[in-house]
Amino acid sequence: MEFIESISKTLHFIEEHIQDDLTIEKIAKHVYLTPMSLQKGFSMLCGYTLNEYIRKRKFTLAGFDVMNSNEKIIDIALKYGYESPDNFTRAFKRFHGSSPISVRTGEATIQEFAPLKVNLELKGGYLMEYRIEEKPAFKVAGICQTIAYEAAYKEVPLFWQLLMSKHQTVDFCPKYGVNADLEMTGIDFDYMIADDLNGNMLPFSEAKIQEIPAHTWAVFPCRGRADQQLADINQKIYQEWLPNTSNYEIAAGYTIERYDDPTGYPQGTLDNNYYSEIWLPVRIKQYQNGVANR
């Protein structure tokens, strides 16, 4: 519940400071979350990345100002954080489908993106399968790429496709997808497609070694097509488990996908019985004066 309240406070803070230079770090500090937790949680609960939501709200309000006021368009651009009128016009047109001049002269209409509101309602009663495991540090080897959170939904699958097509003749069967945002900035993360390190043998020349620290992990089983189940379980973690668990909170900037060997399934990772897992580093919540420390 505290997590949902933090997202609600985030929405209020954005509306109150929509004309300010809103950064993930600034908002996260205000709602007492790490930038990574805010970025992931907001996206899973609200369906938009934080920056995408802010842009939609800014251009909704900018459209109202262009249509209903006598302010100069350059002043409206500056008010919503655009120092270049040309950049503002291009972004305005992408959102509204028309230029500010066309809207100002009445030749075009505008789009409205209403602010989101969080309704705290009785849900619960869900079944969320997980286990808690203590795992020692271990090393993996693979290829890493830095990916922006906003582009992750398309960049991660593309990264897998490119890597597997390039190394399909090599004895390389990735066991992990390691998401590491060690500073928990919520801006971008390092994503490594990797396997357990076999001695000091690298699977191919470009491979790098990464050590995953010892942690307590919440392990969530995913049964079914990997392309569907991993996304579904990840969403449930942020929509249902984290907001409602009274025992655990995120302990570090890792999320690990653990994959079974796909050759053991008739349809590989697309088999309806395929098994994978999501690992999330957690710790017992610490409370001070009845409030969880985050």
VOBA-1610 file (N, C-alpha, C; in pm, whole numbers, padded with zeros to 5 digits, always signed):
BEGIN
Met+00082-00120+00000Met+00000+00000+00000Met+00086+00126+00000Glu+00200+00123+00075Glu+00287+00240+00078Glu+00339+00273-00061Phe+00367+00167-00140Phe+00419+00187-00274Phe+00315+00258-00361Ile+00190+00216-00353Ile+00083+00279-00431Ile+00066+00424-00388Glu+00076+00450-00258Glu+00066+00588-00210Glu+00179+00674-00265Ser+00298+00615-00280Ser+00410+00689-00337Ser+00384+00725-00483Ile+00322+00633-00558Ile+00287+00662-00697Ile+00181+00771-00704Ser+00085+00768-00612Ser-00017+00872-00605Ser+00046+01008-00577Lys+00141+01011-00484Lys+00211+01136-00454Lys+00292+01184-00574Thr+00346+01088-00650Thr+00420+01123-00772Thr+00331+01197-00871Leu+00210+01146-00891Leu+00117+01209-00984Leu+00081+01350-00939His+00058+01368-00809His+00026+01501-00757His+00145+01596-00773Phe+00265+01545-00746Phe+00385+01629-00756Phe+00407+01675-00900Ile+00384+01587-00995Ile+00400+01623-01136Ile+00305+01735-01174Glu+00178+01724-01133Glu+00081+01827-01167Glu+00117+01962-01104Glu+00167+01958-00982Glu+00201+02082-00912Glu+00327+02147-00968His+00412+02068-01032His+00541+02121-01080His+00560+02097-01229Ile+00450+02094-01304Ile+00456+02056-01444Ile+00539+02154-01527Gln+00550+02279-01482Gln+00629+02377-01556Gln+00775+02381-01511Asp+00810+02299-01413Asp+00947+02294-01363Asp+01029+02192-01442Asp+01157+02192-01415Asp+01246+02091-01474Asp+01232+01963-01393Leu+01141+01878-01432Leu+01112+01756-01357Leu+01209+01645-01397Thr+01285+01597-01303Thr+01374+01484-01328Thr+01330+01367-01242Ile+01368+01247-01284Ile+01335+01128-01206Ile+01395+01137-01067Glu+01519+01188-01059Glu+01586+01199-00929Glu+01510+01291-00835Lys+01464+01405-00888Lys+01393+01503-00806Lys+01260+01446-00755Ile+01187+01379-00844Ile+01057+01322-00805Ile+01077+01209-00705Ala+01175+01122-00732Ala+01201+01008-00643Ala+01236+01056-00503Lys+01314+01160-00492Lys+01351+01215-00362Lys+01228+01264-00287His+01135+01324-00360His+01014+01379-00298His+00924+01269-00243Val+00919+01154-00311Val+00828+01047-00269Val+00900+00934-00195Tyr+01027+00956-00162Tyr+01105+00861-00081Tyr+01117+00724-00146Leu+01145+00723-00278Leu+01176+00600-00349Leu+01310+00617-00418Thr+01375+00506-00452Thr+01492+00516-00537Thr+01443+00548-00679Pro+01525+00617-00760Pro+01483+00642-00898Pro+01448+00515-00975Met+01523+00407-00952Met+01494+00282-01021Met+01358+00226-00982Ser+01328+00225-00851Ser+01198+00173-00806Ser+01084+00258-00860Leu+01104+00390-00861Leu+01001+00479-00914Leu+00980+00454-01062Gln+01088+00448-01140Gln+01077+00430-01284Gln+01006+00299-01318Lys+01050+00189-01258Lys+00990+00058-01287Lys+00846+00051-01236Gly+00826+00094-01112Gly+00693+00085-01052Gly+00592+00171-01125Phe+00631+00293-01161Phe+00540+00382-01232Phe+00499+00322-01365Ser+00597+00270-01438Ser+00568+00211-01569Ser+00474+00092-01557Met+00496+00006-01458Met+00413-00114-01443Met+00272-00079-01394Leu+00262+00017-01304Leu+00130+00052-01249Leu+00049+00140-01343Cys+00118+00233-01412Cys+00047+00334-01489Cys+00043+00307-01639Gly+00132+00221-01686Gly+00130+00189-01828Gly+00210+00284-01915Tyr+00277+00380-01854Tyr+00361+00476-01926Tyr+00491+00490-01850Thr+00601+00518-01922Thr+00722+00555-01851Thr+00699+00693-01789Leu+00777+00725-01689Leu+00760+00853-01620Leu+00778+00970-01715Asn+00884+00968-01796Asn+00909+01079-01888Asn+00802+01089-01996Glu+00752+00975-02040Glu+00644+00975-02140Glu+00519+01040-02082Tyr+00486+01006-01956Tyr+00369+01065-01892Tyr+00385+01216-01876Ile+00503+01260-01833Ile+00527+01404-01814Ile+00513+01478-01947Arg+00570+01420-02054Arg+00559+01485-02185Arg+00413+01497-02229Lys+00335+01392-02209Lys+00194+01397-02250Lys+00118+01504-02173Arg+00145+01516-02043Arg+00076+01618-01963Arg+00121+01759-02004Lys+00252+01776-02029Lys+00302+01908-02067Lys+00239+01954-02198Phe+00230+01865-02297Phe+00177+01906-02426Phe+00025+01918-02425Thr-00041+01848-02334Thr-00183+01873-02317Thr-00206+02016-02269Leu-00131+02057-02167Leu-00146+02192-02111Leu-00095+02298-02208Ala+00013+02266-02279Ala+00063+02361-02379Ala-00041+02382-02489Gly-00111+02274-02528Gly-00216+02287-02628Gly-00329+02378-02582Phe-00368+02365-02453Phe-00471+02453-02398Phe-00424+02598-02403Asp-00298+02622-02367Asp-00246+02759-02366Asp-00241+02818-02506Val-00198+02738-02603Val-00193+02787-02741Val-00333+02821-02790Met-00430+02736-02758Met-00566+02755-02808Met-00641+02867-02736Asn-00620+02879-02605Asn-00708+02963-02525Asn-00645+03089-02467Ser-00518+03114-02498Ser-00455+03235-02443Ser-00393+03318-02554Asn-00348+03436-02515Asn-00280+03524-02610Asn-00128+03522-02590Glu-00081+03428-02510Glu+00063+03418-02488Glu+00135+03389-02620Lys+00254+03448-02633Lys+00334+03417-02749Lys+00374+03268-02745Ile+00377+03208-02860Ile+00410+03065-02866Ile+00550+03039-02812Ile+00642+03131-02836Ile+00777+03113-02782Ile+00777+03115-02630Asp+00688+03196-02570Asp+00678+03200-02424Asp+00617+03071-02369Ile+00521+03017-02442Ile+00462+02888-02401Ile+00568+02778-02410Ala+00647+02782-02514Ala+00755+02684-02530Ala+00850+02691-02411Leu+00891+02811-02374Leu+00982+02829-02260Leu+00918+02782-02130Lys+00789+02809-02116Lys+00718+02771-01993Lys+00721+02621-01970Tyr+00719+02544-02078Tyr+00717+02398-02065Tyr+00852+02334-02096Gly+00959+02415-02087Gly+01093+02359-02089Gly+01161+02350-02224Tyr+01108+02419-02326Tyr+01169+02416-02458Tyr+01230+02552-02490Glu+01362+02558-02498Glu+01430+02683-02530Glu+01431+02709-02680Ser+01416+02603-02759Ser+01413+02618-02905Ser+01269+02612-02955Pro+01218+02719-03017Pro+01082+02716-03073Pro+01065+02604-03177Asp+01171+02577-03255Asp+01160+02472-03356Asp+01141+02335-03293Asn+01217+02307-03186Asn+01201+02179-03116Asn+01063+02168-03055Phe+01014+02278-02999Phe+00880+02279-02940Phe+00775+02251-03047Thr+00787+02316-03161Thr+00690+02298-03270Thr+00687+02154-03318Arg+00807+02095-03334Arg+00811+01955-03381Arg+00747+01861-03279Ala+00780+01880-03150Ala+00723+01793-03046Ala+00572+01818-03032Phe+00530+01943-03043Phe+00388+01977-03035Phe+00311+01908-03148Lys+00369+01910-03268Lys+00302+01849-03383Lys+00295+01698-03370Arg+00400+01636-03312Arg+00396+01490-03290Arg+00282+01453-03196Phe+00258+01536-03095Phe+00154+01503-02997Phe+00015+01538-03047His+00000+01659-03100His-00135+01706-03137His-00171+01679-03283Gly-00071+01650-03365Gly-00099+01626-03507Gly-00105+01752-03590Ser-00086+01866-03527Ser-00091+01995-03596Ser+00008+02090-03531Ser+00046+02194-03603Ser+00141+02291-03551Ser+00073+02388-03454Pro+00149+02453-03367Pro+00090+02553-03277Pro+00019+02666-03354Ile+00076+02706-03468Ile+00013+02813-03546Ile-00124+02771-03596Ser-00135+02646-03642Ser-00265+02597-03691Ser-00368+02593-03579Val-00324+02555-03459Val-00416+02553-03344Val-00454+02695-03305Arg-00357+02786-03303Arg-00383+02924-03263Arg-00483+02992-03356Thr-00475+02963-03485Thr-00563+03026-03583Thr-00697+02955-03596Gly-00715+02846-03521Gly-00843+02776-03525Gly-00856+02678-03639Glu-00747+02652-03711Glu-00753+02560-03824Glu-00741+02414-03781Ala-00700+02391-03656Ala-00679+02253-03611Ala-00725+02238-03466Thr-00749+02114-03427Thr-00789+02082-03291Thr-00668+02032-03211Ile-00689+02007-03083Ile-00581+01956-02999Ile-00623+01823-02935Gln-00523+01750-02888Gln-00546+01625-02816Gln-00537+01653-02665Glu-00613+01577-02587Glu-00606+01593-02442Glu-00567+01459-02378Phe-00467+01464-02291Phe-00427+01348-02212Phe-00455+01384-02066Ala-00562+01327-02011Ala-00604+01362-01876Ala-00507+01308-01772Pro-00491+01378-01659Pro-00401+01329-01554Pro-00452+01200-01494Leu-00360+01111-01462Leu-00396+00985-01398Leu-00423+01008-01250Lys-00510+00927-01194Lys-00539+00931-01052Lys-00535+00788-00999Val-00482+00771-00880Val-00475+00640-00818Val-00593+00623-00724Asn-00672+00520-00748Asn-00782+00487-00658Asn-00739+00374-00566Leu-00735+00401-00436Leu-00699+00297-00339Leu-00825+00217-00309Glu-00831+00095-00361Glu-00949+00014-00342Glu-00909-00126-00295Leu-01005-00193-00237Leu-00979-00327-00183Leu-00966-00426-00298Lys-00844-00481-00311Lys-00822-00584-00413Lys-00771-00707-00341Gly-00639-00727-00339Gly-00582-00839-00264Gly-00641-00972-00307Gly-00620-01073-00224Gly-00675-01204-00253Gly-00610-01273-00371Tyr-00503-01213-00427Tyr-00438-01272-00543Tyr-00340-01382-00498Leu-00308-01471-00589Leu-00208-01574-00564Leu-00080-01536-00638Met+00028-01521-00565Met+00156-01486-00625Met+00258-01586-00575Glu+00301-01675-00664Glu+00394-01780-00625Glu+00537-01726-00623Tyr+00606-01744-00512Tyr+00746-01706-00504Tyr+00811-01780-00389Arg+00943-01778-00388Arg+01018-01832-00276Arg+01133-01737-00245Ile+01185-01745-00126Ile+01298-01662-00085Ile+01422-01751-00076Glu+01528-01712-00145Glu+01651-01791-00146Glu+01771-01704-00115Glu+01860-01757-00033Glu+01991-01694-00011Glu+02087-01752-00114Lys+02147-01666-00196Lys+02238-01714-00300Lys+02375-01649-00280Pro+02482-01729-00281Pro+02616-01670-00274Pro+02648-01595-00403Ala+02755-01518-00401Ala+02799-01450-00522Ala+02834-01553-00629Phe+02809-01519-00754Phe+02844-01607-00864Phe+02881-01524-00986Lys+02957-01585-01077Lys+03005-01514-01195Lys+02936-01565-01321Val+02908-01470-01410Val+02850-01504-01539Val+02936-01444-01649Ala+02921-01495-01770Ala+02994-01443-01885Ala+02897-01423-02001Gly+02909-01310-02067Gly+02820-01283-02179Gly+02846-01146-02239Ile+02747-01095-02311Ile+02756-00966-02378Ile+02662-00868-02310Cys+02711-00745-02291Cys+02633-00644-02219Cys+02605-00525-02309Gln+02488-00465-02288Gln+02450-00344-02363Gln+02376-00251-02268Thr+02405-00122-02277Thr+02334-00022-02197Thr+02206+00017-02268Ile+02093+00011-02196Ile+01962+00033-02255Ile+01884+00134-02170Ala+01820+00229-02232Ala+01735+00325-02162Ala+01605+00257-02121Tyr+01557+00289-02001Tyr+01433+00228-01954Tyr+01319+00252-02053Glu+01314+00372-02111Glu+01204+00405-02199Glu+01201+00320-02326Ala+01318+00268-02365Ala+01325+00189-02489Ala+01337+00040-02462Ala+01332-00001-02335Ala+01362-00140-02298Ala+01269-00240-02365Tyr+01141-00206-02378Tyr+01043-00303-02430Tyr+01075-00346-02573Lys+01145-00262-02649Lys+01182-00303-02785Lys+01331-00335-02798Glu+01415-00270-02718Glu+01559-00290-02731Glu+01606-00424-02676Val+01546-00470-02565Val+01590-00598-02507Val+01561-00715-02602Pro+01439-00730-02655Pro+01417-00841-02751Pro+01507-00831-02874Leu+01531-00708-02921Leu+01618-00690-03038Leu+01760-00733-03006Phe+01806-00701-02885Phe+01940-00742-02840Phe+01953-00894-02841Trp+01852-00964-02790Trp+01851-01111-02791Trp+01859-01163-02934Gln+01778-01108-03022Gln+01775-01155-03161Gln+01911-01139-03227Leu+01972-01022-03210Leu+02100-00994-03273Leu+02210-01084-03218Leu+02212-01101-03086Leu+02318-01182-03026Leu+02306-01328-03066Met+02185-01382-03061Met+02168-01524-03091Met+02191-01553-03239Ser+02157-01459-03327Ser+02184-01482-03470Ser+02334-01476-03498Lys+02405-01391-03425Lys+02550-01377-03446Lys+02628-01496-03393His+02577-01554-03282His+02653-01661-03217His+02578-01795-03219Gln+02494-01815-03320Gln+02413-01937-03324Gln+02497-02062-03350Thr+02617-02047-03402Thr+02702-02164-03426Thr+02799-02189-03310Val+02796-02103-03210Val+02885-02118-03095Val+02812-02193-02985Asp+02886-02270-02908Asp+02826-02344-02796Asp+02794-02246-02684Phe+02687-02170-02704Phe+02647-02065-02609Phe+02497-02073-02589Cys+02459-02116-02470Cys+02316-02127-02438Cys+02289-02036-02319Pro+02249-01911-02342Pro+02234-01815-02233Pro+02134-01864-02127Lys+02176-01851-02004Lys+02094-01892-01891Lys+02032-01772-01820Tyr+02091-01652-01841Tyr+02048-01534-01767Tyr+02028-01413-01857Gly+01933-01331-01818Gly+01922-01194-01866Gly+01940-01107-01741Val+02054-01040-01729Val+02087-00967-01607Val+02065-00818-01629Asn+01968-00763-01558Asn+01937-00620-01561Asn+02005-00556-01441Ala+02104-00469-01465Ala+02179-00408-01356Ala+02175-00256-01364Asp+02107-00196-01269Asp+02105-00050-01252Asp+02162-00025-01113Leu+02294-00038-01101Leu+02358-00044-00969Leu+02343+00086-00891Glu+02338+00199-00961Glu+02317+00327-00893Glu+02168+00354-00872Met+02086+00269-00927Met+01939+00279-00916Met+01891+00417-00962Thr+01945+00461-01078Thr+01913+00593-01131Thr+01776+00598-01198Gly+01730+00483-01250Gly+01602+00481-01320Gly+01609+00542-01459Ile+01731+00573-01508Ile+01747+00633-01641Ile+01780+00526-01744Asp+01886+00451-01718Asp+01920+00339-01805Asp+01980+00227-01721Phe+02002+00112-01783Phe+02057-00002-01711Phe+02144-00083-01806Asp+02234-00161-01748Asp+02316-00253-01826Asp+02245-00387-01831Tyr+02223-00435-01952Tyr+02155-00564-01970Tyr+02255-00662-02029Met+02280-00771-01956Met+02374-00873-02003Met+02302-01004-02033Ile+02325-01057-02151Ile+02279-01191-02187Ile+02396-01284-02157Ala+02378-01379-02065Ala+02495-01447-02009Ala+02465-01592-01972Asp+02573-01664-01947Asp+02568-01800-01896Asp+02663-01808-01777Asp+02651-01913-01698Asp+02745-01932-01588Asp+02887-01936-01643Leu+02980-01874-01570Leu+03119-01877-01612Leu+03175-02018-01590Asn+03228-02076-01695Asn+03285-02210-01690Asn+03435-02200-01669Gly+03478-02205-01541Gly+03619-02183-01511Gly+03656-02043-01550Asn+03757-02028-01634Asn+03791-01897-01691Asn+03768-01894-01842Met+03688-01989-01890Met+03663-02001-02033Met+03549-01907-02073Leu+03576-01820-02170Leu+03472-01732-02224Leu+03408-01799-02345Pro+03276-01784-02363Pro+03208-01851-02475Pro+03250-01796-02611Phe+03294-01669-02618Phe+03345-01609-02741Phe+03427-01488-02703Ser+03504-01436-02797Ser+03606-01337-02766Ser+03550-01207-02709Glu+03430-01165-02752Glu+03375-01038-02705Glu+03311-01047-02566Ala+03299-01167-02515Ala+03228-01187-02387Ala+03302-01120-02271Lys+03224-01073-02176Lys+03276-01012-02055Lys+03231-01095-01934Ile+03302-01077-01824Ile+03268-01147-01699Ile+03205-01047-01603Gln+03099-01089-01537Gln+03036-01006-01436Gln+03009-01090-01311Glu+03038-01035-01196Glu+03008-01105-01071Glu+02877-01051-01014Ile+02785-01140-00985Ile+02659-01104-00920Ile+02679-01122-00769Pro+02663-01015-00690Pro+02690-01026-00546Pro+02593-01120-00475Ala+02634-01166-00360Ala+02545-01246-00275Ala+02427-01161-00232His+02308-01219-00239His+02186-01147-00200His+02083-01247-00149Thr+01984-01193-00081Thr+01859-01264-00060Thr+01770-01232-00179Trp+01718-01337-00245Trp+01642-01317-00368Trp+01498-01365-00351Ala+01404-01286-00399Ala+01267-01334-00418Ala+01264-01394-00558Val+01231-01522-00568Val+01234-01595-00695Val+01091-01623-00738Phe+01054-01573-00856Phe+00917-01586-00907Phe+00916-01681-01027Pro+00855-01799-01016Pro+00849-01893-01129Pro+00761-01838-01242Cys+00803-01864-01366Cys+00726-01827-01484Cys+00706-01952-01568Arg+00583-01995-01585Arg+00554-02118-01658Arg+00473-02085-01784Gly+00532-02118-01898Gly+00468-02088-02025Gly+00564-02015-02117Arg+00516-01968-02231Arg+00599-01898-02329Arg+00676-01785-02262Ala+00807-01786-02279Ala+00890-01685-02212Ala+00854-01543-02256Asp+00820-01525-02384Asp+00791-01390-02432Asp+00663-01333-02372Gln+00576-01419-02317Gln+00453-01373-02254Gln+00461-01376-02102Gln+00511-01487-02049Gln+00507-01506-01904Gln+00602-01414-01828Leu+00720-01390-01881Leu+00815-01302-01811Leu+00756-01162-01796Ala+00697-01109-01903Ala+00637-00977-01896Ala+00518-00975-01801Asp+00438-01082-01805Asp+00319-01089-01720Asp+00356-01096-01572Ile+00452-01181-01538Ile+00493-01194-01398Ile+00563-01067-01350Asn+00647-01008-01435Asn+00714-00883-01398Asn+00613-00774-01367Gln+00506-00767-01446Gln+00402-00669-01421Gln+00330-00696-01290Lys+00302-00824-01262Lys+00234-00858-01138Lys+00320-00827-01016Ile+00453-00842-01031Ile+00543-00811-00920Ile+00524-00665-00878Tyr+00517-00576-00978Tyr+00509-00432-00947Tyr+00366-00385-00924Gln+00269-00453-00980Gln+00130-00411-00961Gln+00067-00473-00836Glu+00112-00594-00800Glu+00044-00666-00693Glu+00136-00701-00575Trp+00251-00760-00607Trp+00333-00811-00497Trp+00402-00699-00418Leu+00481-00615-00486Leu+00552-00508-00415Leu+00459-00410-00343Pro+00348-00365-00407Pro+00261-00272-00336Pro+00194-00332-00214Asn+00180-00465-00209Asn+00102-00526-00102Asn+00182-00607-00001Thr+00304-00643-00035Thr+00381-00720+00063Thr+00418-00632+00181Ser+00399-00685+00298Ser+00432-00609+00420Ser+00570-00649+00473Asn+00637-00741+00404Asn+00762-00796+00457Asn+00888-00752+00383Tyr+00879-00734+00250Tyr+01001-00716+00172Tyr+01000-00587+00092Glu+01123-00540+00062Glu+01143-00428-00028Glu+01265-00457-00114Ile+01280-00384-00224Ile+01393-00404-00314Ile+01523-00365-00243Ala+01624-00452-00255Ala+01750-00429-00182Ala+01862-00377-00270Ala+01855-00397-00401Ala+01964-00356-00489Ala+01911-00343-00632Gly+01994-00284-00717Gly+01950-00253-00853Gly+01968-00365-00953Tyr+01925-00484-00916Tyr+01930-00599-01007Tyr+01790-00655-01031Thr+01769-00704-01152Thr+01660-00796-01182Thr+01721-00901-01274Ile+01702-01028-01240Ile+01763-01135-01320Ile+01654-01227-01374Glu+01661-01251-01505Glu+01577-01352-01569Glu+01661-01480-01577Arg+01608-01591-01530Arg+01681-01718-01536Arg+01604-01814-01625Tyr+01671-01865-01729Tyr+01606-01945-01832Tyr+01648-02092-01824Asp+01551-02182-01838Asp+01582-02323-01860Asp+01646-02340-01998Asp+01715-02451-02019Asp+01771-02484-02149Asp+01653-02508-02246Pro+01636-02425-02348Pro+01520-02438-02437Pro+01521-02565-02520Thr+01638-02631-02532Thr+01642-02755-02613Thr+01565-02868-02546Gly+01530-02852-02420Gly+01453-02953-02350Gly+01304-02941-02371Tyr+01261-02847-02455Tyr+01118-02824-02480Tyr+01092-02828-02630Pro+00984-02891-02674Pro+00956-02906-02818Pro+00956-02773-02893Gln+00901-02668-02832Gln+00892-02538-02897Gln+00992-02437-02839Gly+01092-02487-02769Gly+01192-02398-02711Gly+01130-02301-02611Thr+01175-02174-02614Thr+01123-02075-02519Thr+00977-02039-02546Leu+00925-02080-02662Leu+00785-02051-02695Leu+00692-02166-02657Asp+00747-02269-02592Asp+00667-02384-02550Asp+00573-02343-02436Asn+00453-02397-02438Asn+00354-02363-02334Asn+00393-02417-02196Asn+00488-02508-02192Asn+00535-02562-02064Asn+00675-02511-02026Tyr+00725-02415-02102Tyr+00860-02365-02076Tyr+00869-02303-01936Tyr+00987-02320-01872Tyr+01005-02270-01736Tyr+01119-02167-01731Ser+01089-02055-01668Ser+01189-01951-01644Ser+01158-01888-01508Glu+01243-01798-01464Glu+01224-01733-01334Glu+01265-01587-01341Ile+01210-01508-01252Ile+01255-01371-01228Ile+01308-01364-01086Trp+01431-01314-01072Trp+01493-01299-00940Trp+01501-01151-00906Leu+01457-01118-00787Leu+01460-00979-00739Leu+01530-00976-00604Pro+01638-00898-00588Pro+01706-00891-00459Pro+01620-00815-00358Val+01599-00875-00242Val+01509-00814-00144Val+01573-00813-00005Arg+01514-00736+00082Arg+01551-00735+00223Arg+01424-00715+00304Ile+01432-00753+00430Ile+01318-00731+00520Ile+01299-00581+00538Lys+01177-00535+00530Lys+01149-00393+00550Lys+01190-00349+00690Gln+01253-00234+00695Gln+01289-00174+00823Gln+01190-00061+00852Tyr+01132-00063+00970Tyr+01032+00037+01006Tyr+01087+00131+01111Gln+01048+00257+01098Gln+01084+00359+01196Gln+00960+00442+01223Asn+00915+00441+01347Asn+00793+00511+01386Asn+00674+00465+01303Gly+00673+00335+01274Gly+00559+00277+01202Gly+00562+00297+01053Val+00672+00362+01000Val+00680+00389+00858Val+00798+00312+00800Ala+00779+00250+00685Ala+00887+00173+00624Ala+00995+00266+00572Asn+01122+00231+00598Asn+01234+00304+00542Asn+01257+00256+00400Arg+01256+00348+00304Arg+01280+00310+00165Arg+01399+00386+00113
//
